[in-house]
Amino acid sequence: MKSLQIDSPDLARRMRIQALQMVHRAKASHIGSALSICDIVAVLYGQVLRLDPKQPGAAQRDRFILSKGHACVAIYAALAETGFFPTDDLLKYGQDHSVLMNHISHKVAGVEFSTGSLGHGLPFGTGKALAAKRSKLDWRTAVLLSDGELGEGSNWEAMMFAAHHGLDNLVAIVDYNKLQSLTTVDKTLRVEPLADKARAFGWAVREVDGHDHAALAALLNALPWEPGRPSFLIAHTTKGKGVSFMENSVDWHYKSPSAEQLAQALGELNHA
């Protein structure tokens, strides 16, 4: 099984457009968190993960887990835009009886694990990586975390466990946008020195501009960086990336755009 080899910058742009429209229609929240990860997710789905949209449950597929489940519109958009299900299904996001729920749901084709409460994705992904090792299978597991989520102790337990078992088929990617709910991560529960902490837990660590597609693809296609160690990628990002009035604003953690704001946002993305 191979990666899809899709133009990731264009995929990210289409994901942002779909995500904005979904959140506006559903009057839902978390658009800032979703826009933050679109470039990372587009590189994963377009250039790195070995997946088949026509066989979403294929045994040999790589596993991707969104631990920050509130940013699900980015993943739903990526799955639809890469052929896991029709893009028209995105119209059902946030509607009664829809599987496209406001936090990511494993009932959606291509989604491995439902998350909502934070701190669950990495422990689950660690178990998946251990299962692959013990079964002597070569599929890999990638987990995308939020920076604020690192306040959950379950992540650090999983990090100790993964290093102890030498899970070099596991990569944790931190969406490090430095904002959390209504303020900054630094004012809520400081995570620095993050790279030093991850190294101390036995992981191979790299840092990257989380909106640089070439740099992201180069690092994620070179896994594992250190044989015998799980990989920890600190991706520096901008919350609300791609829409001028949403960038670096805590307002867009919970707000949804009005019709006028949506039109402005789509105009910016269509002329980017």
N, C-alpha and C positions, 0 to 999 in steps of 0.2 A: 504494500500500500504506500502511496506517495502523497506529498502535500498537494494542495489544489492548484498552486501556481497562478494566483489571481493578483492583478495589479492592486497592491494594498492601499496606496494613497486614495485611489478612486473608490475602493471599497469603504474606507473610513469616511469619506465624504458622503456616500450614500447612506451609511449607517447613521451618521449624525442627522441627516434629513429625516430618515424614518423615525429615529428616536424622538426628535422634536415633535413630529406630527402625532406620534403615539401619546406622548405625555400631554400634549394640548387637547387631543380628543377626549382622553380619559380624565382630564383635570387631575392628573397624578403628579407625583413629586420625583425628586432625585435626578433631574435632568443634568445638573452640574456634575454629579458623580458619573453619569453615563458618558457625557461628552469627554470627561477626563480620560477614559480608558479606550476610546474608539481606535486610536492608532495602535495601541498594544494588541487589542483584539483582532484588528484587521491584519496585522503582521502574522499573528498566530494562525488565523484561519486561512489567510491567503498564501502564506509562504512557509509555514513551519509544521503545523500539526498534520499528521498523516490520517486523513479522514476520507470517507466516501459518503456524500450527501444521500446517495440512493441506498446505502446500507448503514444507517446511523448506528446500528448495534453490532457492526462487524467486530468479531473477537479481536482482531489484530490492530484496531484503531488506537490512536493515542487518546488519552483521557484529558479533558479540560474541565476544570471546576471553578466556577465563579463564587468565591467566598463572600464577596460584598454583594449579596443577592439583591439589594435594593437598586443596583445599577443594571437590572435585567434587560431594559429596553435595548441596550447596546448589543447584548448577546442575541436577543430575539431578532434584531435587525440583521446581525451578521449571519445567522442561520438562514433567514429568509433570502437574503441577498446572495448566498452561496448555494441555494437549491435544496435545503433540507425540508422546506415547506413553502407553499406559494406566498408571495409578498402580500397578496390580498388578505391573508389570514391575520396580518398585523392590525387590520381594522378592528379586530376583536379584542385587542389588548385592553385589559382592565374592565371588560364588560362582564355582566352576570353570566355564570356558567361557562366562561371561557377558560381554557387551560393556560392562556397567556396571562398569568397572574401578576400582581404588582411586585412580588418578589419571585425570583426565578424558580421555575417548577420543572421537575424531572418528567412531567407528563408531556412536555413539549419535545418533539423529535430533535435529537442531537444534544439535549441537556442531560448531563450525567447525574446531577445531584441537586436537590432543592436546598436553598439556603435562605435564611432570613435573619435569625439571630446570628450575631457575628462570632467568629472564632471556631466555626465548625468545618470550614472547607479544608484547611490544612491538615487537621487530624484525619479527615476522611481520605484526602489525597495521599497521605502518608501510608494509610492502610492499602490503598490501591497499588502504590509503588512497591510495597512489600510483597503483595500478592504476585505481581509480575516477576519480581526477583525469585521468589520461591518456586514459581511455575516455570522459570527459565524462559520467559517470553520477553520480546524486545520492545513492546510498546511502552510509551513514556507517559508521565503524568505532569500536567502543568496546573498550578493553582494561582489564581489572581486574588490578591488581598488588598484591602484598603490600609492606609497608614494608621488611621484611628483604630482600626480593628486590632492592631498589635497590642492594645491595652488589655486584650483578653488573654489570660494565662494559658489557655488551651493551646494557643499557637506555640508558646515556648516549650511546653511539654512535647508537642509534636516535633519541634525542631531537635530537641535532645534525642528523641526516639529515632528520627530519620538519620541523624549522624551516627548514632550507635550502630544502626543496621547497615550503614554504608549505602544509602539509597541514592546512588548517582543517576538513577532514572527519574528523579523528581526535581522539578524546578518550582520555586515560589517566586512570584513576581509581585512586588509591592508598588501599588499606585500611590506614589508619594507626592500628593498635591498640597499637603501641609494644611488643609482645612478640614474641619470636622463639625458637622451639624451647624451650629450657630457661632463658631469661633475657630481658632486655630488649634491644630494638634498640640503645638507647643504649650498652649495655655490650658489644655485639657489634661493631657498626660504625656509628658515629653518622651520621645522614643530615641533621641540621640544619646550617644553615638551609635547609630543604627548599624552601620557596616561593621564596626568593631564588635558589637554584641553578636551579630550573626556569625562572624568569624570565631568568636569565643565559643559558640555553640557547635562548632565543627563543620560549618558550611563553607563552600567556595562562594565568594562574593564579588559581584561586579556592579557598577553604577552606570546609568545611561540616561540620555534625554529621552523620555518616554513618548516623544512625538517625532523622533528621528527614525523613519522606517528602515533606512539602510543599516543604521547602527543596531537597531533591535533585531533585524533579521540575521545580521552577522553573529551576534551573541547567541541568539536562540537556536541557530542552526549549528552551533559549535558545541552544544551540550554533550557530555558533561565537561565542564571546564577543568575539573580536577577529578580523575578517576577515584572512585571510592567515597566521594563526598557529594551530598545533595547541593544544588545550586540555588543561590539567593540573589535575585536581580532587583536592585533598587532603581525604579524607573521614576525619574523626576518629571512631574507633569503639572499641568495647569488645570484646575477645576473649571469646567465650563468651556474648555478649549474649542475654538472655532467660531464662537459667537461673541462679539466684542463686549456687549453689555453683561454677559454672563461670566466672563473670565475673571477668576480670582475673587468672586463675590459669594459670600456665604448665603446671600438671599436665595440663590438657586439650588440650595440643598432641598428645600421643601416646596418652593413655588413652582407653578406651571405657567407657561407663557400665555398671555392674552392673544387674541387674533392679530392685533397690530404687532405685538412683539414677535409672534411666529413669522409673520410676513417679513419683518426686518431680518430675523435670523436666517430664514431660507434665502433671502436675497444675498446676504453675505456669503453663505456657503455656495450658492450657485455661481457667484462671481469670484470665488477664491482661486 
